[in-house]
Structures are given as C-alpha cells and as structure tokens.
Amino acid sequence: MIYDKLGKTGLKVSKICLGTMTWGEQNTEQEAHEQLDYAIDNDINFIDTAEMYSVPSRPETQGSTERYIGSWLKNRYDRNKLIIASKIAGPGMEHIRKSPSFSRIHLNEALEKSLERLQTDYIDLYQLHWPERPTNFFGRLGYNHKTDNTGTDFKVVLESLQELIESKKIRYVGLSNETPWGLMSFLKLSEQYNLPRIVSIQNPYSLLNRTFEVGLAEVAIREKAGLLAYSPLAFGLLSGKYKSGGMMPPGARLTLFSDRLPRYSKPKAWEAMEKYVKLAKDNGLTPAQMALAFVNSRDFVTSTIIGATSMDQLKEDIGSINITLSDDILQAIEGIQREIPNPAP
C-alpha cells in the first residue's frame, strides 16, 4: 500500500480509502464486516462514511452504515491505527434533522449521533458534506448567483469545529462537494483567526469527470488540502460491466438508481466509457483498475475512495494500487478526454 499525508497533519492515510455508502442498502452488516476485514488485512487504514449513508438516504436506512462500522469496531482493539472519516449532512435532509445546517447546535447533535453509531470516542476527519449556500455541486454546472446568503457564517463554523477539536471528539476537518471559492474562504479564515485548517476536500473525480482539475487541483496542491476522490469509477460505469445499447446489469448501482444520477446516462458518457474500456482491454488491464490507477496517479489526490458491493470488486479495486500506467496509456487517455471532455460532471 502507498500512504500519503493528510494535509499538513501528521496522519498518513492509505492511497486507497474504503468507501461505505452501499452498506445498509446493497450490502448487509455481515458483508460490510467482511469488506472491512479484507481492507484492513490489505493495509488500508482509511475508512470514509457519513451520517446520511446508506445511499440513497432515506429514514429507514439513514445511519446504518455508521452502525455497521460501529459493530465491527466494537470487537477490534486497534482503533488508534485506523483513520475514520465521517460527514455532517447539509441542507435538504429533513429526515435527519429539521432544517439541517452547520450551526453549532447541528454540528454538536450530528457528531454525537455519529459517535454513538460508530461506537468510538472520536472521529479523525469530520467533513461538511455539501455547502449550505446555493452553488455548483452534485453535477450542477453554469453558476447563477441568486443570493448572497451563504448559510452559517464560515468563521462561526470553524469556531464550532474548534470547540469539537478541543473536546477531542474530532481531530481534523475537511470539506466535500466544495468550490474553489468555498475552500479558499475557509482557508483564509483559518489563517486569519488561527482556527482549524481544512486538510482535505472530498469531491467527485474520474475519467468521466475531471472538472476538479479546472480550479481546485491547483488549490489542493498549493494549500496542501488534497482531494479525496469519490466516484472514481463513475458509479460503476467505468467498471466494464455496462455494454453499448444501455444494457443494465441486474442489481448494479446504475440499474437501481439511474433516475437519481442522470449524468451517467448521457450518450456522451457511454461513448467515452466504451473508449476507456477498450483502451484498458487493449493493454491487458481491467477497465476498473485502469480507471482507478489513473486517479491514484494524480499529484493532487491524497486518497481514492472505492466502493464495492462484492468481494471480487473490492479485491480488484484495491489491486489497482499495484498498477502504474505507461506514458502511452496516459497519452491515449488524454486523447479521449480531448475528444469527449468531462461527459459526466
């Protein structure tokens, strides 16, 4: 396994992070524990979850992922060797809390419930899952400035997170689904007022969505707030199991939830996918491992978050850490990107 520094902290996280959003929806508690055991046995020390998981979030399953991790943690004695990340939900999740926000009250309530479900005294990395303000995230492009309301004042958010750090309930803080303006605003305030510094940003990044490179990649490198790349396989579209003509494998994520993720149903996304799949197979690689190896190789990426619904998928995904893409393959990838740029942002 390869390890990288988490921001300016002393923590070193595995380049492969175990994502967990399917646990409680597509995976049982026993299957979740099996994945955790295999990941840890293969030197992964980084686990990512969120209070809203599993996905899609609904009252019946909300929090199940953290509970599965908690029941597994309860029987292990090496908690201090693990780096566990979770997230507080932003606006819109009324089944979690009434009018969710990043206010001091909501941060405390969300954290206490996550700690209880996880059966741990602290969370290593606590992240704001998406912005309170109306801005571009979850695939939205074409920014329209409709209001100056940015939600809870960023300084107040950082002050509240500082209290949680001082109470030793969290160690470090990160953002998710943020913009360059949002990340830089938090960083500026932390420097100006000696408040907690953002150590990472968890945004989507894959062969089908390289929009992170436009503005955030430079910030991530210069400010040492690296990317925790989620959806590196574009919700499984880059795994090679989908065929031309829109054939949808039974039980696959896009088969189950395509109505919630229209970005992956666009003809251009499928056209690009087929080109990447062919490139991988022509070079003796599995499509998933080529796609993941590409993300792993980016210098602004701290860790690549993988999610699997089967042990075979998990083993394949973790194995991507051993693959180095040749210059010829990298050049071919750039050729496809130029031909069909970011078809699934």
N, C-alpha and C positions, 0 to 999 in steps of 0.2 A: 504494500500500500504506500501511496505517496501522501505526505501531510503538508499542510500549508498554514501559515499564521493567520489567525482570525483578526483582521485589522491590525491595530497597534497593541493588541493584548499579548500575553504570553502563551495563550492557548494555541495548540496546533491541532487542527481538525483534519480528518481524512478527506482526501480529494473526492471520494465518493461518500455522499450523505444518504442515509436511509430515509426515504420519504414514506409517509404512512397514511395518506389521505384515503386510501381504499379500505382501511381496516374498520370494520363495522358496517360496511356496505357491500363490498365484494369479497372481503376476507373475514373469516371468523377469528375469534380470540386465539384459538389454538394455532391457526395459520400465521397470525401475527407473531406469536411467540416463536414459532419455527423460523420465521424470517429474521427475527431479532437474534436468535441463537446463531444462525448461519452468518449473519453480517458481522457479529462480534468475533466469531471464530476466524473470520477472514479480515480482521484488523480494522474494521470500520468502528470509529469511536464517536460518530456524529449522527444524531437522530433528530429529525425535524417533524413537528406536529403543530397543531393549532386547536384552540378551543372550539372552533366551528366544525372540525372534522368529525365524522367522515363526510366525503363529498359524493353526491350533493347534500348540503347541510339541511337537515330537517329535524323537527322536535324529537322524533322517535330515536334518532341515532346521534344527535349532537353530543359531543364529548366522549363518544365511545372509543375513539382512537386513543385519547389520553388515558382512558380507563384500562385499555388493553396493555399499554406500555406500563402503567402503574402496577397491574397484577403481575407483570413479568419482573419489574424492578423489585418488587417486594421479596422475591425469592433469590435475588442476587446480592452479592456483598461487595461489588466493585463499582458502586455508583460514582465515586470520585474519578474513575477512569473514563467515564462517559461524558460527552458533551451533548446536552439535551436542549433543543430549541423549541419554543412554542410561540404562539401569536395571540394577540387580542384582536377580536373582530372589529371592523369599522362599521359605519352606518349601514342600515338595511337589514340586519339580522335581528328582527324584533322577537324571534322565538328564543334568542339567547338572553337579551336584556331589552328593556324598554328604551328606545332612542339611544342605541349604542354610541359611545363617543370615547375619546381618550382623556376624559376628565379624571381628576384624582380619584373620585369615587368609583368610577367604572374601572380604572386600572387596578385599583385595590381589589374590587369584587371579582374581576376576571382572573386576576393572578391567584387569589386564594382558592377559587374553584379549580383552577388548573393544577395547583399544587396538591389539592386533595385528591383529584382524579389520578394524578401521576404518582401519588404516594411518595413524594420526595419533599425535602425541606427547601430546595432552591431550584431555579431554572438557570442554566448557564447563559442562554441568549434569549432575550424577550423582545419580540418584534411587533411593530404596528402593522397589521395585516394588509390594510389598504388605507389610502388617505381619507380624512373626514371631508375634505373640500371636493367640489366637483372638478375633476381634472381627467387627464388621459390615463386610464388603466383598464385592465381586462379587455384588451384589444381595441379600445376606442382610439381612433385617430382623428385629426382635424380639430385642434383645440379651439373652443369657443368660450371666451371669458364672459360669464354671465353674472358673476357676483364676486365681491371682494371678501366674502365670508370664507375663512379658511378653517372653520371649526375651532376646536380648543387651541388657544394660543400656543405656539410651538415652545416658547420658553416655559410656560406652565406645564406642558407635557414633560419636558426634560427635568423640571424641578420635581415633579411627581415620581418620575423614574429614579431620580437621585435618592429620594426617600426609600424606595424599594431596594436600591442597591445598599444603602446604609443599613437597612434592616436585614441584609444578607439573604433576601428572598430571590433576588436575581443578581447576576454578575455583570452582564453586559447587555447593550441594547442595539437593536437593528431595525431597519425599515423593510417594507415589502411593497411591491407594486407602486414604487415611487418614481417621480420625475427628477430630472437634474435640478430644477429649482427647489423642489422639496428637500432633496438630500443636501444641497449646498446651504439651504436656510438652516437646517438643523445643525450642520457642522459649524456654521458661522456663530450661532448662538452658544454652542457648547464651548467654543474657544473664547468668546467674548465674556461669558459669565462663569467659566470654569464648571460647566455642567457635563453630564455623561456624554461621551463622544459616540457617534454612530460607528459601529465596527463592520457592518455588512449591509448589503441590500439584496433582498430576495425577489428577483424579477424573472419573467419567462425569457428563455434563450434557447434557440435550437437552430438547426439548418434551415428551418422554415420561418424563423423569426429572429433576425439578427438586429432588430431595431435598437437594442441596448448599446450597440456599437456607435450609434449616431452621436449621443451626447453623454451618456452615462459611463461608457468604458473609460474615457479619459479621467473623469472624476474618480472612478473606482481606483484607478492606478495611482493618480497623484495624491489622493487623500487617504489612501490605504483603507478603503471601505469596499472590499471586494464583493463580487457577485456570488450569491448562492443561487445557481441557475436551476429554476424549476421548469417542468415540461420540456426537458432536453430531447425527448422523443416525440414531442408534439402530440401528447396524449395517446401515444402508441402508433401514430400514423407512420412514423419512421422505423417501425419495428420490422417491416417487411411482410406483415401478415395480411395487409389490405391489398386487394387486387384492383386492376383497372376495371372500370364499369361500375365502381362504387359497391362492390361486393363486401358485405359487412359480416365478419366472423361472429358467431353466436357468443354472447357473454362479454365481448370486448367493450372497452370503455366508450369508444365512439358509437358502437352499436346501441349501447344503453342510454347514452347521454348526448347524442349528436344534436338534439334540439337545443341544448344548453351551450353548445360550442360550435356555432355556425362557421367560425373562422377556419375550422379544419374540414369543412365540407365544400369549400370553394374549389371549382375546377382547377384553378392555377395551383392550389396547394397539392392536389392529387397529381397534377402533371409534374411538379417539382419532385414530389415524393418518389414517383416512378423513376426519375432520372437518378436520384440519390441511391435508391435501392439497386438499380442496375450497376452504378459505379462501384458500390460495395461488393456485389457478387462478382463482377468482372475482375476484382482484385483479391478474391479469396477471403473476403470479410463478411460477417453477418451485417445486415443493414443497421441493426441496433448498435452493435459495437463500433461501427464506423461513425455513426451519429454521435455517440457518447464520447468517443476518443477525440472528435473534433472539439466538443465543448470542453473536455478536460484540458486540452492543449492551449486554451486561450489564456493570456497572461493576466487578464482582469478577473478571471474566475477563481474564487477561493475554493469552492466545492460544488460538485454537480449532484443535484438531488434526484435520485432514482426512485421510481415506484413500480412495484411488481405485484401481480395478482397470483403468480405461480412461482414455485421454487426454481423451475427451469429458467423463467425470465430473470429472476433475481440473480442466479449464477451467471447468466450471460451478461447482465448489466454490470455486475461487479468485475467480471473478467475484462471489461473494457479498459481498466486501469493499466493493463499489460500491453496495450496496443499503441504503437506510435505510427502515425500516418506519414507516408512518404511525401516528398515535395510534389511528385506527380499527382497524387491523390488530392493534396491540398489545392493545387492549381486547378484541377478539374472541378473541385467544389466551388472555387471562386468563379469559374466559368458558368456553372449552373446558377449561382447567386446573381451574376450579372444578367443572365437571360431571364430569370424569374425571381426578382428581388423580393424577399420577405412576403411570401404569399399567404402567411397565416399569422399576422401580428396580433 
